Amino acid sequence: MIEHVHFENFKSLKDVSLDLGRLTVLVGANGCGKSSVLQGISLLSQVGIPRPAEQLNVFGRFASIFRGARDPGRLASPGRPTTMVFSMRTAGGETLTLRVHVPTPIGENPENEKREFTVSVEGPTGPLVSLTAPLKDPRNNGDWDLLDHARVKQFASTAYLHLNANRMMRTSIPEGERSRMKADGSWLASALAWMKGAAEEELAQATNDLKRIVPGVKRIRTLRELVPNRRMDQISLDGQPVWRPVDEELLGDRFEIEFDDGSSIPADLLSEGTVLALGLLTKLYEPERPRFLLLDDIDRGLHIEAQARLVEVLRDLMKLDPELQVACTTHSPDLLDMFDPSEVRVVALDANRHTQVMPLTAHPEFGKWKFGTQTGELWAALGSGWVVAPEAPAK
């Protein structure tokens, strides 16, 4: 279990540390850094995940993680040079740390870019020799084997979900022998189709839990259909390569839900909450499911009663699987009533727009308020302002 995380100079997380339990919920206003905490955990966990093409990629694993919208120049707090720090500690005392040196903002002097990545592990069994590598170094020496060491890979069983119902409803084209649902919920239909053939028991368990959250559900049906697809094909014309569009049809997967009254509703006509709950359960019940699940907006699209049943399902799963850990974000005081105050972390921005995080139980008057007050009411009454240290008086 991950019991502690620390971040420096990552987006609004200028200097943030927080303890985590088996179930932790982050609350606070929009844009205060809740999702950034989950994203930081996810980015660090990916250091221990091999990528099929990285041996052939001159940019290596770090560039695969920190690319495009995740370019270090975009993620680092303002001010250069700077170093982003990501750190996680297990209950056993093992600490994985990634330092990303960012000398310039994105787009400045790219030909002289000298961003460096340093990975290290420390714990009861001693330090694991750290690795420092520039972004554009090929993976061509034995030191890179550190990333595949068991003490690094133990942090890799993490899944970050920021589900998009519209993408989850779409017909998907299978990827290879096994299709997994993506972080945004894409390829849900193909993941369900694979489970139907290769993980029937797990799919049945997911269906039973969906029934608890959405009354009236009988079963999940997967079907095949042809999907129009356009690809570009290269031909030679007078010895010159020419690209031309080729229209084709590929076999894809879609799903629908059958209800107790005999009706079957296709994915694109289901409610957002039903689709989101199904995606979450699919990830929770897939074989080799992650040990640490990160959920953005856990309450999105769900009625208050469905929210309560979803939290009950999570707690039941955690009882059955002692290694399962969940961290989530919410804006719903009603959902917080399903949590113990010790599971709540309050997030806020200070005057410099830097994120601050405190346990709800750390409020100076928590002892007075905790009796006879539900957790959601407690947060609504106390707010988030107390998390931020008061500004020093002007001289």
N, C-alpha and C positions, 0 to 999 in steps of 0.2 A: 504494500500500500504506500502511496505517496503521502507523506505527512506534512511536508513543508515545501513551498516554492518561493523563489526570489527572482526579481527582475530589476534591471537597471537600464535606463536610457532606451527603453522599448516603447515607442509611441508615447502615450501619456504616463506610462509606468516608469517614472524617473528613478524611484527607489522604493520598491514595494516588496514587502514580505508578508506571507500569510500562512497560517496553519490550516490543514485540510483534515476532515474526518472522512469516514466511509461515504457519507452523504453530506454534501456541502452546497448551499444555495447562496448566490451572490445577488444582492438587491441594490438598487440605486437608480438615479435619473439616467435618461438617455445620454450616451456619449461620455459617461464617467469612467469607462475603462473595464466594465464587467467582461465584455467579450474579449478584450485584449488579454485578460488573464488566461482565459481558455485558449486563445490563439497562441500565446507564449508557451503554454504547456505542450500544445500540439506540435509547434515548431521544434522544440527541444526533443520531444520523443522521436521525431523523424530521423534524428542523427543515427539511431540504431537500426534503421530499416534499409536493407540493401535494395538497390534499384536495378532492374534487369540490364539497362543500357549503360550503367555508370562506368563500367570498365572501358567502354569505347568512347565515352564522353570526356573531352579534355577539361570540362568544367567540373567533373566529379560530383560527389553527392551533395556538397554544400550548395553548388550552383543549381542543382535540381530542386533543393528545398527553397532557396532564397532567389527566386526568379520572378520576372514579371512584376505583378502587384506586390510581391513579397521581397522586392529588391531591398537590401539593407539601407540604401540611401533614402528610401521612402519610409521605412519602419523606424529608423533611429530618431530619437528626440532631437529637436533643433540644436544647432551648434556643432561645429566640426573643428578639429577631429573629435571623435567620441568612440566609446566602446559599449556595445550592448552586451548585457550579461543575462543569461538564462540559467537557472539552477533549480534542481529538484532533489529532495532527500527522501529516501524510503524510511519505513518504520525500523528497518534494520540498521540504519545509519549510513547507507551508501548514498553518496552525493555525486550527481552528474552535473557538470558545469560546461556551458558553451559561452565563449567570449568572441564577439564579432567586432573587429576593429574597422571603423568607418572613417576614412580620412577626409572624404569630400562628399558633398551632396550629390544626388543622382544627376548624371549628365555633365558633371564638371570633370574635365581631364580624364575621360574614360580610357585613353591609351596609356595613362600612367597609373591606372587604378591599382591600389595596393591593399585592398581589403584582405584581412586575415581572419582565419577561424581557428580558435584554440579549444580543444576538447580535453577534459580531464575528469577522472573519477577518483574519489577518495572515500575511505570507509574503514571499518574495523580490520579488514584484511590488508590494509596499507594502501598507498597510492598506486594508481595505474598510470604508467608513463603517458604524459599528455602528448597530443599531436597539434602542431601548428602548421597551417597550410594556407597559401594564398588562394583566392577564389578561382584563378585560372590555371592552377597546377594540374597536370594530368595525374591520374591515380596510377603511379608507376613505381611505387616503392613499398617495402614491407610495412612501413609505419602506418599505412592506411588500414592495416589489419586491426588496429585498435578499434575502429568503428564497428567491427563485427565481433568484438570481444563480448563474452556473456555478461560482463558487468555493465556494458553499455546497452546491450540488447534487452536487458531486463526492464528498461524504461520504455521500450518501444510498443508495448501492447496498449496503445491508446487510440481512441477514435473520437474525433471532433465532428459533431453534427450541427450544421446550421441548415435545417431542412427547408426546401422550397416546394410547396405542394404542387405548383403548376408543373415543375419538372418531374415530380414523382408520378404524376398521372399519365405521362406520355408513354406511348409504345416505344420499347427499347430493343436495339439489336444486340444479341448476345456477344460478349467478348470472350472468345476462346471457350475452353471447356467449362469454366466457372465464371459467372459474372457476380461481382459484388456491388452492392449499393454504394454510391459515392457519398461524399460528405454533405452534398446538397440534396441528396435523395434520388439523383438520377440513377437510372438502371434498376429501379426498384422492381419493375415487372420481371426483368430477366433474373434478378436475385431470387424472387419468389418462385419462378419457374424451375430454377436449379434446385431450390430446397424441396420442391414438390417431388422431384425425382431422386435426389440424393440425401435429403435430410427431412424425411417425412415426419418423424417424431418431433423434431424441433419446430417445423411448420405448424403441426397440430397444437403444440404448446403456445406458439404465438397467436394462433387463432383463438384459443381458449381465453387468453388474456385480453385479446381485442374485444371478445364478448363481454368481459367485465367492464371495459371502458365504454363501449358502444353497444347498448342493449339491442337485441334483435339480430345480431350477426349470427349467421349459421356456418358459413364457410367461405374461404377465399378460392376463387377459381382463376386459373391461368389459361390463356388461349394464345394461338399463333395467328398472325396476320401479315400480309405483304405490305412492306413499307417502301414508298418511292425514295430513291436515293440517286444523287448526282455526284459522279466522281470525274476527275480530270485524267485523261489518258494521253500519253505521249506517242506521237507517230512521227515518222520521218518524211519530209516533203522536200524533194530535190536535195537530199542530204542534210537538211536543216531540221532540228527538232521542233515540232509544233504540238501545242497542247490543245485538246478538244474535249468538250464535255460529253460524257456518256451517261445516259439515263438508264437506270436499272431498278429492279425490285428485289428487296432483301426480306428474308423471313424474320419477323420481330416478335417480341412478347408483349402481351398486354394483360391486365387483370381486371377482375370485377368482384364484387362481394354479393353473395347470396344471403338473403335475410329469411327469418323464420316464416314470413308470410308468403314465401315462394318467389318473391321478386328478386331480380338480379340487377344490380346497378353498376354500370361501367365506371372505371376509375375517374374519368373526366366529369362525371356527374355526382361523385361523392362529395361530402362536405370536407372542407380543409382539415378540420380537426380529426376526422376519421382517417384520412390519408396520412397525416403527420403521425398519429398514434401507431398506425400500421408500420410506417417506416422505422420508427423507434424500436418497436418490438422485433422487426426483422433483424436489425443490427444486434439486439440483445440476445436473440436466439440462434444466430448463425453459428455454425461450427467454428471453433477457435475464436469465439467472441472476445472482444477486448477486455482487459482487466480494468481499464480506467475509461469511463465514458464521459465525454464533455458535451453538454447539451445547451445550446443557445435558445432562450425564450421557450422554456419547457411548457408554459401555459398557453402558447399561441394556438388559437383556433378551437380551444376546448372550453365547454361550459364548466361552471364551477364544480358540478357533481362529477363530471368526467375528469377534471383535474384531480379531485380527491381520489378517484379510483386509479388514476395513473400512478400517483405516489404510492398507493397501496401495492400496486403491482411491482413497482421498483423495490419496495421494502421486502416483499415476499421473495423476489429474485435474489436479493442480497442475503437473505437468510439461507437460501439454498446454495448460493455460491459465495463462500466467505472471502474470495479474492476479488469480487466485483466492487468497484468504487465508482461513485458518480459525483460530478460537480456540474451545476447548472446555473442558469440565470433566469430571473423573472422580474416582472413589474407588478405582480398581482398580490395584494395583501391577503386576498382570500386563499390563494395557494399557500402562502406562508403559514396559515393556520394548521397545515398538515405537517409542519416541521417543528422540531424543538428549537428554542432560541439558541442553543449551543451549536446548531448546524448552520446558523445564518451569519454571513459576512456582509457588512454594510460598506458600500463603495461610494466615494464622493470625490469631486475635484476641488483643489484648493485655489487660492487667488492666482496662482501661476499656471493653472490648468494642468496640474500634476495630480495623478490619482493617489488617493489615500484609502486604506482598507483597515477596518477594525471589526472584531467580533461584536455581534449585537450585545452579548453579555458583558462587554467592557464599558458600556454606558455607565456614567457615574451614578445614575439613579435606577439602574436595572433592578437592584435588590428591592426597591420600593414598588416598582411597577410589575414585577414578574408574577405576583400572586393574583389570581383571578383575571388575568389578561391573556388573551390568545396572542400568538406570535405576530400575526398580521396586524392586529390592533396595536400591539406594542411598537412595531416598526412605524406604523402610521402616526402614532402619537409622538415618538421620539425623533422621527425624521432622520436625515443624513448629515445635517450641518455640524453636529457634534464631533464627527469623525475628523474634521479639518481643524488643525490647531489655530487658535486665534492669531491674527496678524499682530506683529510687534507694533506698539504705538509709535507714531511718527515723532522724530526728534526735532 
